[in-house]
Amino acid sequence: MMKLPEIEADKANHFIYGLAIYAAFAFALGDLVGAAACFAAAFGKEAYDHFSPSHRWCWLDIAWTLLGGIAAFLIRIG
């Protein structure tokens, strides 16, 4: 039996948080605000990581967060 690839826990968390942030803001304030909040959260978290001694900047974390926001948008319009 073929196994499906697993998503790293950190990346899965970024996806879920991106989805949740977009959904919460879009539901309350509209799609544009939801997208802006997701974008700000993705880049803000990585900016924090960049200046934190125990973390590092990761473009893939940003991508996974934004993918969660995109998924929420597609669910919302579908």
CYANA upper distance limits for C-alpha pairs under 8 A (distance plus 0.5 A):
  7 ILE  CA     11 LYS  CA      7.15
  7 ILE  CA     12 ALA  CA      6.66
  8 GLU  CA     12 ALA  CA      6.73
  9 ALA  CA     13 ASN  CA      6.63
 10 ASP  CA     14 HIS  CA      6.85
 10 ASP  CA     61 ASP  CA      8.43
 11 LYS  CA     15 PHE  CA      6.77
 11 LYS  CA     60 LEU  CA      8.24
 11 LYS  CA     61 ASP  CA      6.64
 11 LYS  CA     64 TRP  CA      6.47
 11 LYS  CA     65 THR  CA      8.42
 12 ALA  CA     16 ILE  CA      6.73
 12 ALA  CA     64 TRP  CA      7.97
 13 ASN  CA     17 TYR  CA      6.56
 14 HIS  CA     18 GLY  CA      6.51
 14 HIS  CA     61 ASP  CA      6.79
 14 HIS  CA     62 ILE  CA      8.27
 14 HIS  CA     64 TRP  CA      6.11
 14 HIS  CA     65 THR  CA      5.12
 14 HIS  CA     68 GLY  CA      7.91
 15 PHE  CA     19 LEU  CA      6.65
 15 PHE  CA     64 TRP  CA      5.48
 15 PHE  CA     65 THR  CA      5.15
 15 PHE  CA     66 LEU  CA      7.74
 15 PHE  CA     67 LEU  CA      6.75
 15 PHE  CA     68 GLY  CA      4.74
 15 PHE  CA     69 GLY  CA      8.08
 16 ILE  CA     20 ALA  CA      6.58
 16 ILE  CA     65 THR  CA      7.93
 16 ILE  CA     68 GLY  CA      6.44
 17 TYR  CA     21 ILE  CA      6.41
 17 TYR  CA     65 THR  CA      7.15
 17 TYR  CA     68 GLY  CA      7.61
 18 GLY  CA     22 TYR  CA      6.58
 18 GLY  CA     38 CYS  CA      6.19
 18 GLY  CA     41 ALA  CA      8.28
 18 GLY  CA     42 ALA  CA      7.92
 18 GLY  CA     64 TRP  CA      8.16
 18 GLY  CA     65 THR  CA      4.89
 18 GLY  CA     66 LEU  CA      6.45
 18 GLY  CA     67 LEU  CA      7.70
 18 GLY  CA     68 GLY  CA      5.04
 18 GLY  CA     69 GLY  CA      5.34
 19 LEU  CA     23 ALA  CA      6.53
 19 LEU  CA     38 CYS  CA      8.48
 19 LEU  CA     65 THR  CA      7.93
 19 LEU  CA     67 LEU  CA      8.32
 19 LEU  CA     68 GLY  CA      4.67
 19 LEU  CA     69 GLY  CA      4.98
 19 LEU  CA     70 ILE  CA      7.96
 19 LEU  CA     71 ALA  CA      7.14
 19 LEU  CA     72 ALA  CA      5.69
 20 ALA  CA     24 ALA  CA      6.51
 20 ALA  CA     68 GLY  CA      8.34
 20 ALA  CA     69 GLY  CA      8.12
 20 ALA  CA     72 ALA  CA      8.22
 21 ILE  CA     25 PHE  CA      6.74
 21 ILE  CA     34 GLY  CA      7.51
 21 ILE  CA     37 ALA  CA      7.29
 21 ILE  CA     38 CYS  CA      6.29
 21 ILE  CA     69 GLY  CA      7.87
 22 TYR  CA     26 ALA  CA      6.28
 22 TYR  CA     31 ASP  CA      8.35
 22 TYR  CA     34 GLY  CA      4.85
 22 TYR  CA     35 ALA  CA      6.42
 22 TYR  CA     37 ALA  CA      7.03
 22 TYR  CA     38 CYS  CA      5.84
 22 TYR  CA     69 GLY  CA      5.73
 22 TYR  CA     72 ALA  CA      7.14
 22 TYR  CA     73 PHE  CA      8.06
 23 ALA  CA     27 PHE  CA      6.35
 23 ALA  CA     34 GLY  CA      7.09
 23 ALA  CA     69 GLY  CA      8.05
 23 ALA  CA     72 ALA  CA      6.55
 23 ALA  CA     73 PHE  CA      8.07
 24 ALA  CA     28 ALA  CA      6.78
 24 ALA  CA     34 GLY  CA      7.72
 25 PHE  CA     29 LEU  CA      6.05
 25 PHE  CA     30 GLY  CA      7.21
 25 PHE  CA     31 ASP  CA      8.08
 25 PHE  CA     33 VAL  CA      6.72
 25 PHE  CA     34 GLY  CA      4.98
 25 PHE  CA     37 ALA  CA      7.52
 26 ALA  CA     30 GLY  CA      4.65
 26 ALA  CA     31 ASP  CA      4.99
 26 ALA  CA     32 LEU  CA      7.66
 26 ALA  CA     33 VAL  CA      6.65
 26 ALA  CA     34 GLY  CA      4.71
 26 ALA  CA     35 ALA  CA      8.03
 27 PHE  CA     31 ASP  CA      8.10
 27 PHE  CA     34 GLY  CA      8.37
 29 LEU  CA     33 VAL  CA      6.60
 29 LEU  CA     34 GLY  CA      7.72
 30 GLY  CA     34 GLY  CA      6.75
 31 ASP  CA     35 ALA  CA      6.59
 31 ASP  CA     73 PHE  CA      8.10
 32 LEU  CA     36 ALA  CA      6.66
 33 VAL  CA     37 ALA  CA      6.49
 34 GLY  CA     38 CYS  CA      6.67
 35 ALA  CA     39 PHE  CA      6.63
 35 ALA  CA     69 GLY  CA      7.38
 36 ALA  CA     40 ALA  CA      6.51
 37 ALA  CA     41 ALA  CA      6.49
 38 CYS  CA     42 ALA  CA      6.62
 38 CYS  CA     65 THR  CA      7.82
 38 CYS  CA     66 LEU  CA      7.09
 38 CYS  CA     69 GLY  CA      6.67
 39 PHE  CA     43 PHE  CA      6.78
 39 PHE  CA     66 LEU  CA      7.13
 40 ALA  CA     44 GLY  CA      6.06
 41 ALA  CA     45 LYS  CA      6.36
 42 ALA  CA     46 GLU  CA      7.06
 42 ALA  CA     61 ASP  CA      8.00
 42 ALA  CA     62 ILE  CA      5.55
 42 ALA  CA     65 THR  CA      6.23
 42 ALA  CA     66 LEU  CA      7.34
 43 PHE  CA     47 ALA  CA      6.55
 43 PHE  CA     62 ILE  CA      6.89
 44 GLY  CA     48 TYR  CA      6.67
 45 LYS  CA     49 ASP  CA      6.72
 46 GLU  CA     50 HIS  CA      6.52
 46 GLU  CA     56 ARG  CA      8.05
 46 GLU  CA     57 TRP  CA      5.78
 46 GLU  CA     58 CYS  CA      7.16
 46 GLU  CA     61 ASP  CA      8.15
 46 GLU  CA     62 ILE  CA      7.70
 47 ALA  CA     51 PHE  CA      7.10
 47 ALA  CA     57 TRP  CA      7.43
 48 TYR  CA     52 SER  CA      6.62
 49 ASP  CA     53 PRO  CA      8.32
 49 ASP  CA     54 SER  CA      8.26
 49 ASP  CA     55 HIS  CA      5.43
 49 ASP  CA     56 ARG  CA      5.61
 49 ASP  CA     57 TRP  CA      6.19
 50 HIS  CA     55 HIS  CA      7.07
 50 HIS  CA     56 ARG  CA      5.43
 50 HIS  CA     57 TRP  CA      5.32
 51 PHE  CA     55 HIS  CA      8.33
 51 PHE  CA     56 ARG  CA      8.23
 52 SER  CA     56 ARG  CA      7.75
 58 CYS  CA     62 ILE  CA      7.39
 59 TRP  CA     63 ALA  CA      6.79
 60 LEU  CA     64 TRP  CA      6.58
 61 ASP  CA     65 THR  CA      6.69
 62 ILE  CA     66 LEU  CA      6.68
 63 ALA  CA     67 LEU  CA      6.53
 64 TRP  CA     68 GLY  CA      6.81
 65 THR  CA     69 GLY  CA      7.08
 66 LEU  CA     70 ILE  CA      6.68
 67 LEU  CA     71 ALA  CA      6.58
 68 GLY  CA     72 ALA  CA      6.76
 69 GLY  CA     73 PHE  CA      6.72
 70 ILE  CA     74 LEU  CA      6.68
 71 ALA  CA     75 ILE  CA      6.68
 72 ALA  CA     76 ARG  CA      6.54
 73 PHE  CA     77 ILE  CA      6.76
 74 LEU  CA     78 GLY  CA      6.36
